Amino acid sequence: MLEQLTFATYAPLLPISILIVLIGIFSYYFVFISAIFEPLVTQPISGPFVALPALAFLFMVSFISLNEFSKQEIAKEILSIEQTSILHFLQMPKVKSIQQDKIPPLIKQYLDQSLRDEWINTKNRFASNEANQTIKSLYEIIFAPNFTCHTNANSQINCVPLLMGKSYAENLLNLTTARNRRIQLGQLERSHIYWILCFGLVLVAAITVTAVHRDKKRTALTSLAFFLTSAWLAISIIALNYSPYRGPNSIEPTSLLVIQNLMK
């Protein structure tokens, strides 16, 4: 829901503020205009009753917070794996192999495509087709039968040692796995169901807070304002961290940019 509006860092605060204000206006007029709440003037709701929707909202916020902030740690781990794999590719000893000479340019090409198309343009929500083709080219080189020298071969020219070939294969598998996890993590934010449930609980709790003070308009308005302010703060904190690749605390590919600059 939030990512469809804008890529700006603090943009989620705008729709959240609008929704909270609309919930407050609806709750206030619904309680004081609807006939079903008129008996509460003489028979008010018991105070502890208001805690039930508020507690449900608290647990919902806690659940979303745990889910969202855990993504930050996962994203850091994925970035570390991707960086390490690329560095291993570039730090491999040079041998007399035509196929090995093709790998560094492809790694640079992958890095440029990934940073431009995935990190910058789509915030890791979509995989780059160009990067896919580069990965495919790397697979074709590294897993080719003639890439690794056979133990019984008489000539060791135009191939890499067996141990080095195994290391190349492991690095490529780690790189592709980390990239796939990064894209999957970026796509998880597209699920809207928990935002709908969260604002639904805010609406129910707001109506309950207002209904408790049905006999006193000013007290109801004050209580409603305090609750909605608290709800706005809680949801805003979550929304500004709802994706590990966007927002003020987003994961930046600084280490990959450093490698890219070194390869220029």
Residue, then its C-alpha position, 0 to 999 in steps of 0.5 A: m500500500l505505502e510503496q505504491l505512492t512514492f519512493a520518498t523516504y518519509a512519504p509513508l507518513l502522509p497516508i498514515s496521517i490521512l487515515i488516522v484523521l479519517i478514522g478519528i472523524f468517523s469514530y467521533y461522529f459515528v458514536f455521537i450521531s448513531a442511535i445505537f450509542e444513545p443508551l450509553v448516555t445513561q448507561p456508560i460502558s465499563g472502563p476496562f472494556v476499552a482495554l480489549p481492542a487496545l490490547a489487540f492493537l498492541f499485540m498486532v503492532s508487536f507482531i508487525s514490529l518483530n517481523e519488519f525489524s528482523k528483515q533488517e538483520i536478514a538484509k545485512e547478512i545477505l549483503s555480506i554474502e553477496q559482497t564476499s562472493i564478489l570479492h572472492f571472484l576478483q581475488m582468485p589467483k591468475v592462471k593461463s586460462i582464456q575462460q578465467d579471463k572472461i569472469p572479471p568483466l562479467i562480474k563488473q557487468y553484473l555489479d553495474q546491472s545489479l546496482r543500477d536496476e535492482w538497488i537504485n531503480t526498483k529497490n530490490r523489488f524486481a530482478s534485472n533481466e540483464a543481470n539474469q543474463t550475466i549470471k547465466s553467462l557465468y554459469e556457462i563458463i564456470f560449469a563448462p567441462n573444459f573450465t577445470c583441469h582434469t587430474n589425468a590431463n597432460s596439459q594444464i593450459n587454458c583451464v583452472p586447477l580443480l580446487m580453484g574450479k570448485s571455489y569458483a562454483e561455490n562462489l557463484l552458487n553463493l552469489t546467486t542464492a544471496r541475490n535471489r534472497r535479496i529480491q524475495l525479501g524486497q518483494l515481501e513488502r508487497s503484502h498489504i493484509y497486516w496493514i489492513l488488519c492494523f488500521g482495522l484494529v485502530l478503527v475498532a479501538a477508536i470507536t470503543v474509546t469514544a463510546v466509553h465517554r459517550d456522555k461527555k463530548r469533550t472527554a471523549l474528544t480528548s481521549l480519542a485524540f490521545f489514542l490516535t496520536s499514540a497509534w500514529l506514532a506506533i504505526s509511523i515507526i513501523a512504516l518508516n522501517y517496513s522495508p529493509y531497502r527503503g526508508p530512513n534506516s534502509i540498507e545501502p549497498t555501500s560495500l558493493l559501491v566501493i568494489q564497483n569504484l575499485m573496478k573502474 
